[in-house]
């Protein structure tokens, strides 16, 4: 437990040191710093997830099944988003055409009223 606490303290100091170094670096663009922080967070999250998965002792077959399901879900979500985008664009196009049609009708009505 003492070693774990020491490891956590070292990790906290390392994070603080990285944060101080990144904030002190005025030359690096903000997006680059954000990407670096994101990479650090992602690697730590990945390591934590791996440790938790190992501690649970789940069968490899189940883990592979979950990974496959997650990939399938991500693909299905991508297809759904694409379909929604297409439907939205089609709706906007129909709306634009209807507005043009209405403008044409109003123009004709105005011209016929002016002629009368």
N, C-alpha and C positions, 0 to 999 in steps of 0.2 A: 504494500500500500504506500509506503514511504517513497518507493521508486516511482510509482504511478503519480504521486503528488509532485515529485520533482520533475518528472517528464511533462506534466501539465504546466507547471510553472515555467519550465524552459520553453515550452511551446507558446505560452502566453507572452513571454519576453520576446521570443522570435517574431511573433505576430506584431507586437508593438514596435519592435525594431524595424520590421518591414514597412509597417504603416508610417513610421516616422521618416524612414528613408524615402518612401514614395512621396510623402507630402513635402519633404524638403527638396525634392528634385523638381525645380521649377522648369527645367529644360524639357522634361518629358511631357508630351501632350496628355491632357486629361483622359482621353480615350485609351491611350496606351496603358496608363496607370490602372484604369478600370479593368482592362483586359487582364493585366497581370494579377490584380486582386481576384478577379473572377477565376483565373486559372488556379491560383492558390486555394481558393475556396472549393473549387471543383475537385482538386486532387485530395484535399482533406476529407471532403464528403465521401469520395470514392473509397478512401482508406477506411473511414468509419463504417461505411456500409459493408465492406469486405470483412471487417472485424466482427460486426454484428452477425453477418451471415454465417461466418465460421463458428461463432459462439452458439448459434442456434442448432448447428449440426444438421441442417436440412439435406436431404438426398440430392445428389447432383442432377438426377433426372428431373426432380421437381424444379430446381433452379433453372434448368434449360427450358422446361415447359413455361415457366414464368417469363423468361427472357423472350421466348418465341411469341407468347401472348402479347407482351409489351410492344414488340416490333409490329405485330399484326394490328394492334390498336392504334399505334402511331400512323401506320399506313392508311388505315380506315379513316382516321381523323384528317389526314392530309387529303384524301379523296373527298371527304365531306366538305372540307373548307373550299376545295376547288369547285365543287358543285355549287356551293353557296355563292361563291364569287361570280360564277357564270350566271346563275339565276339573277343575282343583283344587277349585273351588267345588262342582261336582257331586259329586266324591268326598267332600268334607266333609259335604255334605248326606246322601248315602247312609250315610256312617258314623254320623251323628247319628241317622238313622232306625233303623238297625240297633241302636244302643245303646238307643234308646227301646223298641224291640221286645223286646230282651233283658231290659231292666228290667221290662217288663210280664210277661214269662214268669216271671221270678224271683219277682215279687210274687204271681202266681197260684200258683206252686209253694209258696211260703211259706204262703199262705193255705190251700191244700189240706192241707199238712202240719200246720198249726195246727188245722184242723178235724178231722183224723183222730186 
